[in-house]
Amino acid sequence: MNVQNKIKYIDAFAGIGGMSLGIDKVFSPEETECVGFIENSKHPMAIYNKHFPNRTNFGDIETLNPRDLPDFDLLVGGSPCQDLSVARSNRKNLDGSKSKLFFNFLEILLVKKPKYFLLENVNSMTPKSRDRISNFLGVEPVMIDSALVSAQNRKRLYWANWPISQPKDLEVFAPSVVAWSRSTRYKDKTTGRVYSSPGPNRKKYAEERERTNGKAHTLTTGRGCGSLSSKNYIDGEILTPASCEHFQTLPVCWTLGIPLTARYKAVGNAVTVMVIKHIMSELKKHITNQ
């Protein structure tokens, strides 16, 4: 089925183009047109421009005047999660310098009033932050785990103003991946309660665990797309950038051409393309059924 009227969209927090890739997997060039993207990080911009040349970049979302944007029908974006994620201690939630950029996304919505929007962020944010975002956007999020469409466990929240179902479990596995983690949580054998070990007892209760069920831990922005407490290995080695791209369902070598550490960071910050494809399929279904 074809969309009768071309959908014009803005790709906010564009990164390396995961949202645009997902859109392109569902809609033909005759059905959609990207009228601009918003990104101000050097290396992601280089990758985006390489794969999507001749698109207008509106730069820094903090200084952008939404009235300078062309009219469009769809706003997509994954706003920064650093201050919302459970991975950060002492997180400042929506008051943090990174995650407060959500409000710039919201301002664009309020000023330009596109017909459709999609926002992605971490599932591990506090219930209060989740409720605040939902109240501002006027919709509740849908949690989708990338493990349904890839070999990576990655729970994310998606706010959209069209119905989104859960993707079909494609049963994708990577038999060679070993997911390692270290946790300072411990379980009381008598009560079964789980505690987080404070202060000097932290090392005493640290547990190391390995999982070999074919699903990688959530990719992060560090070396090998891992962190101090969570890593993925293949044949005893941390993941290469190409492996990380595979787990994010990006085309292999998509980020080739920027420094190694920048590749890991860019992929760790990206969306899972196959999840976006599913969500965009739901949008197409919604539009054609209207």
C-alpha positions, 0 to 999 in steps of 0.5 A: 500500500502506498501513502497518498500524500508524501510525509515530510519529516524532521530527524531530531537528535539524528546521530548516525541516522538510525531513525532515517534508516528505519523510515527508509525500510518502510516508506519509499522515496515517493512516500517520505522526504526528510526536510532536515535533521538536527545534530551537532556532534562532529563524528555522528554528523560525518556519518549522517552526511556520508549516508544521507548527503545533501540534507539540511542540518539545523545544528544545535537543538538548544539554540535552534528557533523552531520557527526557522524549521520548514513545515513537516508532518512527522518529528522523530528523535531519541533524546539524550538519556545520560541523566535519565539512565540507571547506569548513571549514579546521582542522575539528575533526570530531566533537569540534567544538562543532556536529558533536559534537551527533551524540552527542546524536542517538546518546543518544536512539537508545540510550535510546529504542530506536526501530525505525528511524532516519535520519541525514544528513550531508556526504560530505566528512567524513574517512574516520575521522569516517565510520567513527566514526559508522558504528561508533556506529550499527552501519550503513554510510552510503549516499551519494546525490547530490541531482543525481539528483533535482534540478538541484543537485550535493549529495553527502550520506551517509545512515545508515539501518537499512533498505535504501536504493537509489540514486534513479532519475536524473530528469535535472533540469537548470536550463539558465540556471544558471552555477556558478562556483568558485575553487580554489587547487588546481592541476595539474602539467602534467608529472605530472598530480598535483593540489596545494593551493597553500600560503601566498604561492603561493595567489593565483598558482595560484588558478583561476576556473572556470564550469560551464554543464551545468545543475547548480548547485554545492552550496548553502551558507549564505551570500548566494545560498546561496554561499560565497567560493569557490563561487557560482551565478548565473542571468542574472548574478545570485546566486540568490534565496531562491526559486531556492535553495528550488527547488534544494533541492526545497522548495516555493517561498516555503517560507521566506518571513517571516524575514530574507533572510540567515536564509532563505539560511542555513536553505535551505543547511542544509536537506536535499534534500526529494526525496532524503528522499522517495526514502529514505522510499519505501524505508522504506515498501517495507521495512515492507510487505514484512516 
